[in-house]
Amino acid sequence: MADSPAAASPAEGSASAAAAASGTTNTSSAAAVVAAAMAALSTSSSTDTVSDETKMRICRNFILSAPPGEFTEVFNDVRILLGNDALMKERGQSAFVQYSEDQFTPVDVEGVTGQVLITRYARLADGRYLDPRTKTVFRFDHIRKESRDAMPMERTALVELSEGVRVEFEVIISAYVADHFRHGCCAVYAPKDDVIAVCIEDHNFQPDNQWNGRWRSEWLLQRNTGQLTGKIRVDVHYYEGTQNSNVQLKTFKDVSVTLAHDLPPAEIARQMVGAMAAAEKEFQIGLNESYANMSDTTFKALRRALPVTRTKMEWDKLVYYQVGADVQTKHSTH
């Protein structure tokens, strides 16, 4: 799957995927937009003092809109524009945490094979994160996107009680992700005794080719009722040069399914995977259809098919027009 930034308005449902052209979160265009916002505030009337809260609200919005794979560039731009590291450190941390968790950020953890997802389900009360598969806890640097201080988790009676069921779901869901996602990473949690939460992430960052993309899906199963709800999200960012083309796609689909719940955990897990696979396939097909139609719909709305003269420019004749104009100018001066 692909991975990308978020800035366009979301369109619900795969068939209604929408693209938006803007300069919001391209590396340098993010700086330009934030600079304009800061400049507008700084040129307000002298009786209006721009509060730190207002400055941080602007910075927070741009941090949370950073395209996947481009957080560092956006952070560096915002930091320079704010020009106050103490304020950024004091009030920006919550935005960094939210961004990492919203994006299902994958990270390497010492002693753990494969990557671990940073999600809200994995965050412990002391701010550390848990890898449910290996029972490893660690700290995470939300700016550098690096882990540290990894250690085994102290097991509790509550964890032991629900762990057997969680593992049965994890085995089946991990096999599904390995089969359907090229570089996919997943995590299966048991936030409550009767609840199973699943997070799936896959991305493709291609900065050399000027595009990034990310797939995320989140599933929540109420085991006592069989109610399965999910949200599938795709963000893609295409950009050319530093300030020229900047097209972003942000789309999502909500899913709700009821499964049979009076079955063994492994059988319920297989039903859950079947429902996930069907919904994600439908979403992918809808995206493909949207892309096929996009040149005739969305892109026409983004750019004129003809100039304001309503006549196509004949570029091969442009040089002759210019030579003729030069000759006429010289003739009139003699």
Order of alpha helices (4+ residues) and beta strands (2+ residues): beta-beta-alpha-alpha-alpha-alpha-alpha-beta-beta-beta-beta-beta-alpha-beta-beta-beta-beta-beta-alpha-alpha-alpha
